[in-house]
Amino acid sequence: MVPLSMAEAEIEPKVRSSLQERAELEALRFKWIESEKAGHDLGEMAIRAWICRFWNRFVRQRWLEHLHGETYWVEFDAKAYGVVKRPGLADSPLVDTILEHFKWGEENLHIIQWAMDADQPMDEIRAILTALDVNSSRIPCRFDPARPRFRHAAG
């Protein structure tokens, strides 16, 4: 095994988390709360509702945590962990603005349009978008709401 450089060691994650496992817990929590409100177990329907309503936003927020080096999510590219703290990106004042756009659910096209309208340096914008690579963060939901764990876990 090749030893880490000092810069890599500073951002090497101590804990690795699973996006899918955490999402399952969030979906179960949602199912329990919604079932309590309804007065009966909403079952698979509540899990599917969570996936439809919250999955993409959940993934986007976890991706941003990964980029910032706050939490290492195993489903995202290991090279992207802590990328915004590395030389190059960390030095650009545009990175925080672009990350804010992503935080609010915008995509590359929105950011490029904003940058053009605001007369931002397009070469730098493209380099940042390439380094962040939002398209690699599109993770499909892999847990199955029809699984027995979901049908009997809460309600």
N, C-alpha and C positions, 0 to 999 in steps of 0.2 A: 504494500500500500504506500502510495506517495504521500509524504508529509505535507500538510497544508502550509501555505505561505502565511506570514503574519496577518496580512489583510484578510485572507480566507478564514483564518482561525478566529478572527474577531466576529465574523458573521456566521460561523458554523452553528447550526441549530443544536440545542441540547435536547429539545423535545420535538418529536415529529407527530403531527396529528393527521387524522384521516377526515377529509371533507365529507365523504359518504357517511361515515359513522356519526360525525357531529350533526349532519343534516338529518339523519334518522332520529336522533335524540330531539332535535328541534321539531320535527314533524310529529313525534309522539307527544311532546309537550303541547303542541298546538291541538292535537286530537283530544287530549285530556281536557284542556281548557274549553274547547268548543263543545265537547260532550257534556261537561258539567253545566255549561250555559243552557244546552238543549234539554238536559235532564235525562239523557240516555246516550248510549255508546253510538257515536257516529261512524265508527269503524273506518273501513277503507276509504269511504267518501271524504273524510276529514284529511287523511294522509294525501290523497290525490289533490284536494283543495290547496294544501300547503305547497305541494310541488308546483302547481300551476301559479299560485300567487307569489310565492317567496323564493323558489329555487334559484332563479337567475340573479336576483338581488343578493341572496345569500352567497352564491359563488363569487359574484363581483367583489363583495366586501372581504371575503376570505382571500381572494387574489391580491387585493390591495395590501392586506396584512402580510402576505407572502413577499410582495415586492419591497415592503418596508423592513422586512426582516423581523417582524413582530412574532409571527407564528409560521412554522414550516408545515405546509400542507403537502402531503406526499403525492397528491394527484397533479400538482403543478410542477413545471420544469425546475429541477434542482438549481440550474444556473440562474434562474430568475430570483431566487431567494436573496433578499437584501440588495437587489440590484440598484435601487435608488440611493443607496449609501456609498456606492462605489465611485471612484474618481471618474470624471466625465459627466455622468448623470448628476451626481451630487453637486457639481459645480454650476449647473445650469439653472438660472432663475425660472426658466419655463417649465421645469419638471413639476413643481408643486401645482402650477396652474393646470397643467395637463392632467395630473392625477385628480385634481378637484373635478374636472370635467368627467373623468371616468367614474368618480365617486357618485355623481349624479346620474349615471346610467348612459352617458353619451358614448358614442363610438368614434372610430378614427375619422370618418367622414365629417362628423360634427366638429371635431377638433380642427381638422384641416380648414373647414369653412370659417370657423372662428379666427384661426390664424391668418387666413387670407384677408378677412374683413378688418382685422386689427393690425395688418401690415407687419406680421411677425416674420422672423427669418425662417423661410420654409425649409432650407436645408437642415437647420437645427431641429425643427419640428419633426421632419421625417426621420431624422436619426433617433430622436427620443421615442417616437412611436414604434420604430423598428426594434429598439432595445427593450421596450416594455412589452410588445407583442401581445396585445389584447386578444387576438384571435386564438392564441394558444390557451387562453383561460376558459374557453367554451367547453365545459365539462358536462356531459350528460348525467342525469340522475340515474343511478344504477340500483337503488334499493326498490324492492317490490312491495307496494302497499297491500297486495293480496297475501303476502307471507303471514303465517300464523303469528309471528312476533307482533305484527301490527294489529291483527284482529283481536288479540287477547291481552295486550299490554296495558291498555288504559281504557277508561270508560266508566 
